[in-house]
Amino acid sequence: MSDALLEIRSCCQAFPKADGEDLLVLDDINLTMKQGEIIGLLGRSGSGKSTLLRLIAGLARPVRGSIVYQGETITGPAPGISMVFQSSALFPWLTVLENVELGLEALGLPEAEIRKRALAGIDLIGLDGYESAYPRELSGGMRQRVGFARALVVHPNVLLMDEPFSALDVLTAETLRTDFLDLWKDGRLPIKGVVLVTHNIEEAVLMCDRILVFSRNPGHIVEEIRVDLPHPRSRVDPVFRDLVERSYVALTARPAPSRAAERFAGAGIDLVLPRVSANKLAGLMEALAGPPYHGRADLPVIASTLQMEVDDLFPMAEALQLLRFADIEGGDIQLTDIGKHFAEADVDDRKTLFQRQLLNHVPLAAHIRRVLQDRANHEAPKRRFVDELEDHMAEETAEGTLRAVVAWGRFGEAFAYDDRSETFSLDNPS
């Protein structure tokens, strides 16, 4: 029998699309967690990390593969597995004590035991004295502490954390992370293992023993990074910085040819576009073109300088690469000659350059422009393009992709869009 606390075996998950086919969101996920580990699932939004957490929690079942907890296959919510969410998800009409007691009541424990455990949990996470307070009276960090207490008082073996610090301000998140790690190190938490979902690279290196780096379309593990650093960890430690750099490199690696078609070259209108404004792209190109970067920057360095996290910086870098304004390789981003030209150009020249790159390298934009040019009135309804996109992607993704191309089309004056009538046109092309 395996001594693993948790095993994920060749796990796949898919959701139905509008055309009746399945959209694969997780592909061949394998993971073994032993007692005493904090494992991080690191990746951008949409890489399936939270979906995997729901599968582990037993809130959904994989379409293929299995998840085994303490030797038993999970087929529903498993006793001994608790979750902390991004938001505290407290009931506003209940006090701190009543919110924490809620999960214990579901276990059918005696009233005295419920109260004893709840009070101990509140004390453990540093909210002693706030038992009678309501969520509206607490700060965001304090509410999240209540969420931790509620998950811990049921004495889980495995704690799942779905970006539990991302909604907090920087200082509050740092304090809560440090307090959690201190309790974990001292053996004061009633848990044997932790799975942490995050898109914050430094948070992953700061907290985890192993980091599984996820890529998208579909979500799959591209690299496992071991973090052999003692706690407490210092962000200025050269080994820490090397691990951050390695994580950036893994996150920016191009997909293997054997998986979905290569992200950009030869992609069709079904390419999911990042939702980034052209003005932000212009600002990043200006920052890269100027000192101290002079056209080339290390992603962790520029992320720190611009105070950006993965989900802020990567869509911008991905858009610049798609439009051929920049290249990304080995954790570095470098402006192309066209990108440098754009950074130095005036407003009119920038629009001309942007339109050319948009129509040459974004198939959806070129498709919309072609359709408009071919029609006698040079107009087309939004629904026409939405229907085409929904043959390849989920409805929400199709909407986001279309909004992205509308914003870029307007900036480059490639086509116009009237949101009231939901109509594309060539009213004001350059």
N, C-alpha and C positions, 0 to 999 in steps of 0.2 A: 504493500500500500504506500502511496506517495505521502511524504511528510509536508507537502505544500499546504499553505493556508488557503490559497486560491489559485486555480488554474483556468486559463482561457485557451481552448483548443480549437484552432482553425475556425474562428468565429466570423460569420458574415451576417450583415444585416441589410435589408432593402425595404424600400417603401414604394407603394404603387404610384405611378404617374397618371396624368390625365388621359394618355392614350391607351391605358390599360397595361402597359409594360411596367417592369419594376426598375426603380432607381437604386443602384447599389451604393450604399453610403459607407459601409465597412467591409473590408476584404481581407480574409485570411489573417485574423488577429490571433497571435499566440503570446501568452504571458504566464509565467509562474512566479508567485509571490510567496516568500517564506516569512516566518514569524520575525518581527522586529524591523521590517522594511518600510520605508516611505518611497513609493514609486510615483513618479511624475509622468503624466500624459501631456506632452508639450506639442502645441501646434496652433495653427491659425483657426479662426472661426470657420466652421463648415468642414472640419477634418474628421468629424465623427467622435470626438472625445467624450462629449456629454452623452451621446447615444450609447457609447460603450459603458459609461457609468450606469445608465438606466438598465442595461442588460445585466450588469453585475448585481445591481440592487434587486433584480427580479421583477422590475416594473414592465419589462418587455422580454420577448423571447427571440433569440437569433433565428434567422431562416436556415442557417447551416452552422454546424459546429456546436460546441457546448461550453458551459461555464460550470466548473466544479468547485464547490466550497466545502472544505473539510471532508473531502471524499464523496460528497453527494452532489449530483447534478442539480443545478438551480432551475426550477420550473415555475417559480413564483416568488413573492417577497420572502427572503430568507431571514430567519431569526439569527441575530448575531451580526447583521450588516446594517449600519446606519449611514445617513447622508446629511451633509451640511451643504446648503444651497448658496448661490451667489447672493440672493437677498435672504434676510433672516426668516421671512415667511411666517411671522408671528400673527396670532389672532389679536387684533387691536382691543377687543373687549375683555381680554383676559390679562391678569397681572403677570409679572415675571414668573412668580412661583407657579401660577396656574398653567402658563404656557409650558413650563418645564415638566410639570406633572402629567401633561396630556399624553405623552407617549407611554408613560408608565401605567396609566389607567388602562390603556389598550392591552397591556400584558396581563391584566387581571390580578395585580399584586394587592396585598392587604393595604389598607389606607395608611397605616403607620409606616410601612416600608416605603410606600410612594413618597410620603412627606420627608422621610429620612434621606432617601436618595436624592430627591429634588433639592433639598437644602444643601446637601453635600456638594452636588453639582454646581449650584450657584456660587457657593464658597470657592470651589476649585477654580472657576474661571474668573474670579475676582469681582463678583457683583454682590457680595454679602452686604446687606443693608438696603438692597433695591428690590427685595422680594415682593413688596406691595405696589411697586411702580408699574404703570402701564407703558406699553411700547412708545406711545406718543411723548412720554416724558424722558425718553432715552436718546442718546446720540446714536449715529449709525453704527459706530464701533461697539457700543454697549448692546445694541439690538443683536448684532452678529454674535456677540459672546453668549447671549441667551440661546441663539440657534445652536451654538456649540454645546452648551449645557444640555439642551434637549436631546441632542444626538448621543451624548456621552452617558447620560444617566441610565440608559437601557443596557449599559455594559456590553457594547458591541465588541466582537473580535476584529472586525474590519470597519474602518471609518472611510467613507467616500466623501471627498470634498470637491465640489464643483465651483471652481473659481471663487472661493469664499472670501477673498480679500480684494477682489477687483472693483467692487462698488464703493470701497472706502478711500478716504484721502490717504496720501502717501505716509504721513506720520502715524495715523491710526492703524493702517495696514501693517506697518513695520512693527509697531508695538504688539499687535495681536499675533503676528507671526513669531516674534521672539518669545512671547509668553507661552504659545503653544509648544514651541521647540523645547523650552525649559521644562515644561511639564512632561513632555515625551521623553527627554533625556533622563529625567529623574525617576522615570517609571511610575509617575503618579496618574497616568491616564489608563483607563481600563480597556485598552485596545492593544491588539497584537500586530496590526498592519494598517497602513494608510495608502489610499490611492488618491492622488491630487491631480485634478485637471487644471491646467493653467495655460495662458499664452504669454506669460511674463517669464522670459528666459532667466533673469537673475533670481527670481523667486524659485524657479525650479532648481537651480544650482545651489541656492541657499538652503533649501529644505530637504531635497531628495537624496536617496542613496543610489537610485537608478532613474534615468530619464529616458522615456520612450518617445522619440520624435515622430510625429504623425505628418503625413502629406495628405493631399486631398484628391478627390475625383477618381476613384473612391478613397475613403480614408484607409490608410494602411501605415504600418510602422516602417520607417526608412532607416532608422538607426537606434541602437541602444547605447546610452552613454552612462558609464559608471562614475559616481562622484565619491572618490575615496579621500574625503577631507573630514577632519574632526570638527565637531561643533564646539564653540560657536565659529562660524565661518566669516571670513573677512572679504568684502568685495574688492579690496585692493590687493589681495594675495595674487601673485602672478599665476598660480595654478587655477584659482577661481576665474581669473580673466581668460585663461586658455580654454576652460570649459565653456564659458559664455561664447567665446569665438567659435568653438567647435559646434555648439548648438546652432549658432547662426548659419554656419556652413551647411549643416544638415538640413535646416529649414529652407535654404535657398537652392539646394541641389535640384537639378532638373529631373523630372520623372524618367524612369527607365523606359526604353522603347517598348518593352514587352507589356507595359501597362497601357493605360489610356493613351491616345495619340498625343505626341509631344505638344506641350502647352501652346506654342505659338505657330511654329512653321507648319504651313499647310492646314491650319485649323479652319473650320468653317464657321457659319453663323451661330453654331451651337456653342461657341466659346463663351464661357461665363466671364463677364467683364467686372473688374473691381470698381466699386462705387467711390471714385475719387474725383474731386473737382479739378478742372484744368488749372485753376489759379494755384491750388496747392502743388500741382505738378511743376508749375512754373517756379514757385517759391523754392521747391527742393532743388531744381536745376540751378537756380541762382546761388543757393547755399553751396552746392557741390562745385560750381565753377569758381567761386571765390576762395580766398585764403581761409583756413590753411590747407584746404583740400586740393584746389587747382584741378578739379575734374575727376578725382578718384578719392574714395573714402572707405574706411572700414565700417561696415554696417553697425557693429556695437558702439563704435565711437560716435558716429553721427546720430544714432538713436539716443545716446546719452546727452549729446550736445543739444539736440532739439527736443529732449524730454518726451520721446515717443516710445510706445510699446510696440510689440510685434504687430498687433492688429491695426495700428496706425501707420507704421512705416512700410510694412510689406506690401499692402495694396498699392501704395504710391510707387515703390520700387518695381513692382510687377507691371504696373501701367506704363512706366517709363521704358521698361524692357520690351513690352508689347509694341509700343509705338516707335521702337528703335531709337529712342533718345538716350538710352543707357544700356549697359550690359551688367549682369550680375554673375559673379563667379568667385567661389572660394570665400564667401562671406564679405566680399568687397563689391561696391557699386562704382562703375566708371562711366562718365558721360561719353557718348559717341561724338563724332565730329558734328553731327546734326544737333545733338544736345547742347554742345558748346555754342554753336551758332545761335540756337534758340535763346540761350541765356544772355547772349550779347545783343540780340536783335531788339528793335523797337516794337511797339504794339502791333502795327499792321503786318510787319514781317513775321512776327510770331504767329499771327492768325493764319497767314499763308502757309507757313511751315507746318503748323499743327494740322491744317486741313489735308495737306499732302500726305503726311504720315498716317493720319486717321483713315483716309480712303485707300491707301496702299496696303495697310497692315491690319486693319480691323474689318474682317469680312462682313460683319453685320452692318457697319456704317456704309460700306461700298454697296451692299445689297439694297439698303434703303434708298440711297442716292439713285441707283440704277432704276428702281421701281418708279420713283418720282419722275425721273427724266422720261421714262417710257410712256407714262400716262398723259393723256391729252391735257388734262387740267393740272398736272404736276402735283397731285394730292393723293394721299392714301390714309385710310383709317389706322389708328394704332392697333386695333384688334387683329388686322391682317398679319402684323409682325408678331404679336403676342401668340397667336395660334401656331405660327411656325416654330417659335421658340419652345412652346410647351410640348412639342413633339420630342424634344430632346432634354428638357429639364423641368423641375418642379415649378408650379405656378408662381410661387414667391420669388424664386431665382430668376425666372423669365422677366418678371416685373422689374426686379433690381437691375438686370442686365440692360433692359430697354431704357430705364431711367439714366443709366450710365452713358449709353450711346447718345441719348438726347442731349445731355449736358455737354458732351464732347462735340457733338454736331453743332450745337449753338456757338460754342467758343470758336470753332474753326469755320463757322458760317458755311458748313457743308449742306445743311438743310435747316428748316424751321419746324417748330412743333407748337401747336395751340392746345394747351391743357384743357381748356373749357370744352372744345369740340372733339378733343382727342384725335387730332388730325395732323399728319406730317405734310409738309409742303416745301416747295422751292421758292417761297416768297422772297427770302433775303439771302440767297447764296452769294458767295463772293464771285 
